[in-house]
Amino acid sequence: MVRKAVNTDHRIIDCSLKSILSVTLPIMISMASIFLMLLIDRAMLATYSMDSMNAAAMSGNFVCIFSFMYTGIANAAEIFAGQYNGSKQYEKLAAPTWQMIYMALVTYAISFPIAYFSDHINTLPHYYLKEGVAYQQTLMYFAFIPPVRVALAAFFVGQGKTKIITFAIAAGVVLNIALDYLFIFGMKNIIPPMGCRGAAIATIIAEFVQIAILAAVFFNRRNRKIYKTFENRQFNSKLFWDCVKIGVPMSLGNCISMIAWHVVQTIVSHTSKDAATIYNIGSNVYTFFLFVGEGANKGIATISANMIGRGDLESIEKTREIFIAISVVFGGIIAVPLILCSEWIFKALSLFPDDISSLYEDIRATLYLVSIDVALETLLLSHWGILIAGGDSKYAATMSQVCLWIFVVFPTIVLHYLNALTSMPLLYALMALWLIATQFFLYRRYKSLKWYNRLV
């Protein structure tokens, strides 16, 4: 009896709208779930107390400096997995994931001492100190978790098989919502109210569950046989450093970006509680809607990496044109609730225990500008994804950070020094200038083809 060959079900990714949407929409849904989890954290903390929300936002920004640094490196696994898939080197697909898992574990040497000394290593104003330190310390002890999740997800993203990622993240979000309520507000005579620390614990547990789901599929019998997901566990110094070489510019870019936003947020938080509240409401809404841009970035990077792997430059341009259309459509969809339905947002804010009705006009102007910023960033991240697919992460990260500091951070510092930082919407207008300037440079780089590079 002749044994049938195993159905490998290798996916061919092309520039058709169907193929693009099948890869990108699940990633967008996954990103939306992640940002929704963050938004729900903030909303529940605001219900607990507005000071808790502001403390978590500020401490969360500090933690993200390190978390984004680690995940920026781990994201390089997606590019190598995509190019391996495009060049049909399927037996090597799991190797980049393992190298970045090892990298994630090494980061604990940085995260642990920062967590341990969080009482002294923070930039919190005195009125956010207690809640903010608890949030920061808890998350920093487990800061290696996000890069492990990213590394495991890279195996699936590189193949365009993103439904499992959507499922894992959705499961984590549902669990996080339930645990948020339980740990933030407590349960009478069983669990004490923990505020910010409770929100952090809920997030960590949810992320562990996401990793468990991804790992279960990564190590299933089929993937062990076809993709050698267990056999590829050996440390490969060349591949490790190749991933690091591509990932470090993204990592440094993420790190410098988070430092920049942390500087801005610190200045705003020290200006006044009202300024911090307006800024953080805008930031929370902006962060949530970034799922479109982040999804577009990962989607186009995955598709372009596959096309580079098989030497198909022409299809990348067709893909770019489709993503521009996607950016315009989603940008318009996002603008509607922020511009036309701000009254609904105010009704939701009125349910919180702190009365902030005197801030509504500034919040309204901020939301208008947030809708513009999200649309601009979606377009920007689409071009960024193409450059990253070719390994050109250094240029994209450098130009983004240079423009960010020139157009946003330095003006904020100057305004604060002159005691003229009185308008929070102005900060979101400065963000629009940053995004436009960065888009100009990234588009020029794309047209030059200096980014096009086959890595495997």
ZINOR-V688650 format. One line per field, one symbol per residue. ss: DSSP state (A for helix, B for strand, O for the rest). psi: psi as a letter, one per 20 degrees, with the letter a starting at -180 (. if undefined). burial: b if it has 16 or more other C-alpha atoms within 10 Angstrom, else e. A space follows every 10 residues. Layout:
ss=???
psi=???
burial=???
This chain:
ss=OOOOOOOOOO OOOOOOAAAA AAAAAAAAAA AAAAAAAAAA AAAAAAAAOA AAAAAAAAAA AAAAAAAAAA AAAAOAAAAA AAAAAAOOOA AAOOAAAAAA AAAAAAOAAA AAAAAAOOOO OOOOOAAAAA AAAAAAAAAA AOOOAAAAAA AAAAAAAOOO OOAAAAAAAA AAAAAAAAAA AAAAAOBOOO BOOOAAAAAA AAAAAAAAAA AAAAAAAAOO AAAAAAOOOO AAAOOOAAAA AAAAAAAAAA AAAAAAAAAA AAAAAAAAAA AOAAAAAAAA AAAAAAAAAO AAAAAAAAAA AAAAAAAAAO OOAAAAAAAA AAAAAAAAAA AAAAAAAAAA OAAAAAAAAO OOOOOOAAAA AAAAAAAAAA AAAAAAAAAA AAAAAAAAAO OOAAAAAAAA AAAAAAAAAA AAAAAAAOOO OOOAAAAAAA AAAAAAAAAA AAAAAAAAOO OOOOOO
psi=pppqqpohlp popajqhggg hhggghgggg hhgghhgggh ggghhhhgqh hgghghgghh gghhggghgg hhghhhhggg gghgghjkmh iihighgghh gggghhihhg hghgghkhhh nrkpqhijgg hggggggghh hkiigghggg gghhghghij nihhgggggg ghggghgghg gghgirppjg pqpichhggg ggggghhggg gggghgghjr gghhggjlhh hjiqpohghg hgggghhggg ghggghghgg hhgghggghi grhggggggh ggggggggii hgghggghgh ggghgghhhj kmhhhhghgg hhhggggggh ghghhghhgi khhhhhhghi iqhpokhiih ghgghghghg hggggghggg hghghgghhj jlhggggghg hghghgiggg hggggghjkj miohhhhhhh hggghggghg hhgggghiji ioppi.
burial=eeeeeeeeee eebbbeeeeb bbbbbbbbbb bbbbbbbbbb bbbbbbbbbb bbbbbbbbbb bbbbbbbbbb bbbbbbbbbb bbbbbbbbeb bbbbbbbbbb bbbbeebbee bbebbeebbe ebbbeeebbe bbbbbbbbbb bbbbbbbbbb bbbbbbbbbb bbbbbbbbbb bbbebbbebb bbbbbbeeee eebbbbbbbb bbbbebbbbb bebbeeebee eebbeebbbb ebbeeeeebb ebbbbbbbbb bbbbbbbbbb bbbbbbbbbb eeeebbbbbb bbbbbbbbbb bbbbbbbbbb bbbbbbbbbb beeebbbebb ebbbebbeeb beebbebbbe ebeeeeeebe ebeeebeeeb ebbbbbbbbb bbbbbbbbbb bbbbbbbbbb bbbbbbbbbb bbbbbebbbe bbbeebeeee beebbbbbbb bbbbbbbbbe ebeebbeeee bbbbbe
